[in-house]
Amino acid sequence: MKAGIVHRPSPNFDDRPEGAPIDMLVLHYTGMETAAAAFRRLCDPAAKVSAHYVIDETGAVTAMVPEEKRAWHAGLSFWRGERDVNGRSIGIELVNPGHEFGYRDFPEVQMAALRDLAAAIVERHAIPARNVVGHSDVAPARKTDPGERFDWAGLAAAGIGLWPKDAAPIGKADDAADMLARYGYDIGDPAAAVAAFQRHFRPARMDGVADAETTGRLKALLDLCRP
């Protein structure tokens, strides 16, 4: 583990399912008014929530749950057929008040710390790029974090996750829901899945409508995932 990480253990974790690989990285924002409030909640046994790591807006990294254990960060979620996302993932919380308390940009020092931490995690567990996701990706009908201000493109440029470069718009596709399902989304609520995809990959538009640009970016991502 990288030197300089502060340890503040949370009691909120359990064992991963036997034999389950760690093959996902899920990113969140804390969505609370202050970092102190977030840490209190993540350490409160009654809250039953936690994360493996928290990164403050100063760039300080706090480890809360050992990576080999299951932290309780994703809740009811789904990705690429898997419903126990907690059982297969590492969860990182970024301190940010979120949409409820004054959502703001993520400082570069915070993003730099994330890039360092995430790169090490991805390498350590051989996490596929398409499995670097946001909470909103795995719970599109419930969550919006880390949100449209998060720099997914910059993260992908650092080799963490995917970004659809030079994606050409294509005609509005009737099979957008099928394409989203193939990429990994739960399409039980198709509009919510489209909006979550847009929040991650096309933040200028998050209306849940699969227009030509949205569909083009989705196709470009599927092309990146081909063997």
ABEGO torsion letter per residue (X at the ends): XBBGBBBBBBABBBBBBBGBBBABBBBBBAGBABAAAAAAAAABAAAGBBBABBBBAAGBBBBABBAABBBBAAEBBBBGGBABAAAABBBBBBBBAEAAAGBBBBBAAAAAAAAAAAAAAAAAAGBBAAABBBAAAABAAABAOAEAABBAAAAAAAGBEBBBBGBBBBBBBAAAAAAAAAAGBBAABAAAAAAAAAAAABAABAAGBBBAAAAAAAAAAAAAABX
